[in-house]
């Protein structure tokens, strides 16, 4: 008889954002005359930059002519896009990343989940708390954890992030093989200093570990002292894989384009002690299980790096950061402490009460959707995440409603 992968039965009943959608759906069905403003899920609302739209139109026109039609493209991505990424996102910051070390994909969520397939199932995990749920859930599915006991999975070294450490986890005393880091952080909006990242690179070297560095929100960093890439740190090429996305940078959440960097100098070991380049393993996995991002979408992504595209994407991220600053200021005026919003599009609010109760309060009394911190881990309890991704009008309206509900 056919059997299931029983690791799936260890997972909590539902994915965080599916649970939120269910609650919001029930509320809107019961209150059809009460329009809800969504500041929960990190989905963008503003149109694609004009440069990207023009490039996509032109590429679509190419697909209509036999002489310029494109069929299957390279699974790793077209050279024109990989070269632009290497030039603008890395060489411009003094990072040595070659175009063929860049793998274009349809989203960082997919890559963050899929990358764990190239590592052994007995790899020791170090994962922050609170954290983006995909990091934990995909490792549970793969069988690297035990059961969920008291809100945490056995077999994971949880890196606690709280107000006392500025929501940036410290390097642990215990060893780990696979380390997940996300900066600017989702959900807290915290950023890591150069010294903090240097400590993590040194830790990975000591333990012959690999850092999985999610920098999907790097375009929101405004502090010039904060690194945008793990590869700005000396030695990171030997210990780190980096994930980046065009979703929040240029509004590609519905268009789908991202990339993962796997340096050729990064290796891991087999059971006999032999080293293997992870670049080759990821290339094998990528080409076997992925057929590439469409040509028009890659042309649209390439337009981000044009002069007009850079100006337009900067204006887009500035717009969302403007929303974030309004939210953080309003939260402070209500007497609630918060972090984020200055180098990230998320505001992490210390609600001082059960996070799902606070979620329900804002939904019932203000018709505003946030994200309960408990959904990101035990350390998220007592917090909520508010997203800056919405129109200015909706953000201002939501803040008036929240103030009325809490006062």
N, C-alpha and C positions, 0 to 999 in steps of 0.2 A: 504494500500500500504506500501511497505517496504521503510523505510527512512534511510538516512545515519546518522552517527555521525557528526553533523555539526561543531563540534570543529575542525575537519580536515580542514575545509574551512578557518580557521583563519591562518593556516600555510602559510609561505612564499611560493612562487611558486615552489621551489625545494630545496632539501637538498644540503648543501654546496658542498659536494664532488661529487654529481651528476652533479652539474653545472660546476665544474672544468673539470670533465670527458667529458662533452659535448663540452666545449671550446677547450680542447686539441684534442678531436676527430676531430673537424672541422679543426683545424690547420694541423694535420697530414694528413688528407685527401687532403688538398690543397697543402701540401708541403711534398710529400712522400719521397723526397730525403734528407730531413732535420731531422736526428734522434733526438728525444727529450729525455732529461735526466729528470727523475722525482724525485724532491726533495720536493714534496707536501704532498701527503697522507702519514701517518705514517705506511707504510707497510715495513716489513723487507725484506732483499734480500739474507742474508747469510743462508747456509744450517743449518738444525737442528743439535744440538750437537751430536757427535757420540754416547754418552752414551744413549741419548734418542732414537736414531735410533735402536741401539742394543736391547734396552728394548722393543721397539714396534715390532721388528721382532720376538723376543722371545714370546711376548704375542700373536702375530698373529699365531705362530706355536701352541700355546696352544689351540687356537680356532679351529684348524684343527683336534684335537683329542677328542673323546667323553669323555674321563676321565678328561680332563682339560677344556672342552668347557664351556663358560660363556654365559648365556642368559641375561635376564634383570638383571641389577645390582641395588643397592640401589640408589634411585633418588638423595640422598644427597651426593653421592660419596662413593667409597670404603674406608673402614677403613684404609687400608695401606697408602693411599694418605693423608687422613685427619690427621692421626697421624704424618706423616712426616711434613706437613705444620705447625701443632701446635708446634712441637718440634723445627724446624729450623727457621721458620719465626717469631715466637712469643716468645716461652720460651727462645730462645737464646738471645732475646733482653729484657728479664725481663717482658714480657707481659703475663698475665694470660688468655690464650685462650684455651678452651677445644676442642678436636677433633670434638665433636658433635655440636659445635657452628660454624663449618665451612661447607659451602655448595658448593660442586664442580659444576661448570657449564661450558657452552660452550663459555663463553666470558663475559668480564666486561661490554661491551656495552649493551648486553642483560640485565644483572642484573641491571645496572644503570637505564635502561628504565623501567624494570618490577617492581622494588622495590616500586615505587610510588603507585602501586595498593593497597598496604596494608594501605595506609593513606587516610584520609577523603578528599573529593574533595574541601572542603573549607579551607584546610591547607594553611597558609600564607607562601609564598616561599621567600627565600633569595638565589639568584644565582649570582655568579660573572659575570663580563663583562670586558674583553672577556672571552668566555667559550666554552667548547666542546658542540656542538649544541644539542646533545641528551638530556642533562639535561632540557633544555628549551622546546624542541619540544614535548617530551613525556608528559610533564605537560600541554601543550596546547591541545594535543590530549585528555587528561583526563578531560579537562574542568575547570582547575584551574585558567585560565587567561581570561582576556578580549581580545579585538581586538589588533592587532599590529598597534600602532600609532607612527609614526615618528621613526620606526625601533626598538621599544620596545613594549612588551606586557603589557597591563594593568594588575595590580594585582600581579606583581613580584617586590620585593624589589631588585633592581640591586646593586651589590657590585662592585663599580668601581675599576678597577686595572689599574694603569698607572705608568708612570715614577716617579711621585712624591711620591708614596707609595711603590716603588720597585716592582710593579705588584703583591703585596700581599694585598688583601682588608682588610680594618680595620673593627673591630666589629661595627655594626651600632647602632644608638640610638633607632631606631624603633624595635619592637618585630617581631619575625618570628617563625614559627613552624617547617619548614623543610629547612635545610641549606645544600647547595651543596658546598663542598670544594674539590679541586684537587691539590695535591702536590706530587712530582714535577709537576708543572702545564702544562697542555695542553690547550692553545697553547704557553704560554709565556716562559716556562722552568724555571720559578721562583720557589724557595723553601721557606717554612715557617720555622721560628725558633721555638724552644721549647716555648719561651715566647709568640709568636703569637698564637700557637696552644693552649696553656694554656688559653689565653684570650677567644678563641672560645669555649672551653669546659665550662668555667665559664659562658659565655653568654647563652649557651644551657641549663645549669642547671637553671639559673635565669628564663628563659622563658619556661622551661619544653619542650624544643625543641629536635629535633633529627638532628644530623650531618650525612650527607651521604658523606663519605670520600673516594674519588677515589685515590688510591695510585698505579695505574697500572705501574708507572715508577719508583718505589722506588729502583729498582736494579741499577739505574744510579746514586744514591746519593753517592758522594765520600767524602763530608765534614763530618767528624765524629761528629760534633756538631748538625747536622740536623737529626731530628727523621725520621725513616722510616715508622712508624705506628702511627696512632692517639692513639693507646692503650699504647704507651709509656708515655702518659700524664695521670696523676692521675685523676681518676674519669671518664675517657672516656668510660669505659664499661657501664656506666649508660646513656650515651647520644649519642653514635656513632655506625654506621654500616660502615664497611670497605669493599672496593672492590679491588681485586688484580687479575692480569692476568699473564699468562705465555707467552703471545703473544710477547711482546718486551723483556722480560727477556731471553727467550730461543727460539725465532723464531717461536712461535706457531700460528702466524696469520692465517695460512692455516690449522693448525692441530686442533685448537680450544680447549682450556682448561683454566679455570680461577676459582676463588672462591670468595665467599662473606662470611663475618664474621658477625653473629648476636648474640651478647652475650645474655645469658638467663636473665641477670639482667636488660636488657633494656625493658622499658615498655612505653605504650602510653595509652591515655584515651578515653573512649567512651562518648557519649552525656550525660550520667547520672553521669559521674565522676568516673566510675569504671576503674581500670587499667587492661591492657591486655599485656602479654609478646609478644613482637614482634617476638621473636624466633619461637613461636608456629604459629603465623600468616604466617610468611615467609615459614615455613616448610609446612603448608597447601597449600599455593600457589605453592610452588616449586614441591611438590609431585603430585599436580593436573594437572599442566600445563607443566611439564618437565619430560622426561623419562630417564635422566642421560646421562653422557658422556661415550663414548665407553670404554670398558675394555683396549684395546691396547693403546688408547690415555692416559688413566690414568696411565698405567704402564710407558709410556714414560715420563709423567710429574713427576712421582715418582723418575725417574732416575736423575732428576735435582738435587736431594738432596744427591746423592752419592758423594764420594770424587771426582771421575772423572767428574761427572756432574757439581759440584760446580765450579771446575777449568775451565771447558769448557764454562759455561754460563758467568763466570766472564770475560773470554777472549772475548766473544762475545760482551758484553756490553762495555768493554774497546775499542774494535774495533770501535763501533759506536760513542763512546765519542771522539775517535781520529779524526773521520770525523767531529764531531761537533766543535772541537777545530780548525781544519783547516778552517771551514766555518766562525766561529766567527772572527778569525784572519784576514781572507780575507775581511770580511765585514768592520772591523775596518780600514783596509788599504785604503778602498774606501771612508772613512770619514763618514760612517754611524754608528750610535750608536745601540747597541744591548744588549740583556740579554739572559740568558740561555746558554746551551752548556757545562756547567761545571758540573752540577748535573742532567742534563736532555738531551735527544737526540734532542731537538728542540732549534732553535735560533730564537728569536723574534726581528725583525729588524725594526727600525723606518725609514721608507722609505722617509718620508717628503713629500709624495704626496698621491693622491687617491690610495687606495690599489689595486683595480681592474685594474686601469691604469698601475700600476707598474707590476702587474701580466702579463698583456698583453705585456708590454715592454720586460720583461724577456723571455716570450714565443716567441715573434716575432723576437727579436734581438739576443737572446742567446740560444733559443730552450731549455730553462730550465723551469720546472714547479715548482712553489712555491704555497703557500696557502695565498690568500688575507685576511688580518686581519679583514676586514669588515664582513666577513662570520662568525666571532666568536662573533660579537656584536658591538655596537656603539663605545666602547672604543678601538676596534681593528682597526678602520679606521686610515689610515696613517701608517700602519704596514703590514709586511708580516711575515709568518712563513716559515722557511726553515727546512726541515727534514734532519737528518744525516743518514737516512736509505737508503744506497746504497753502491755500491762497492767503494773502495778507488779510483780506476781509474776513475769512473764516477764522483765522487765528485771533484777530481782535475781538470778534464776536464770541469766540470760545472763552477768552480770558474774562470778558464781562460776565458770562454765565458762571464760570468757575468761582469768581469772586462773590457773586450773589449766593451761590450754593454753600460756600464755606463761611460766609458771614451771617 
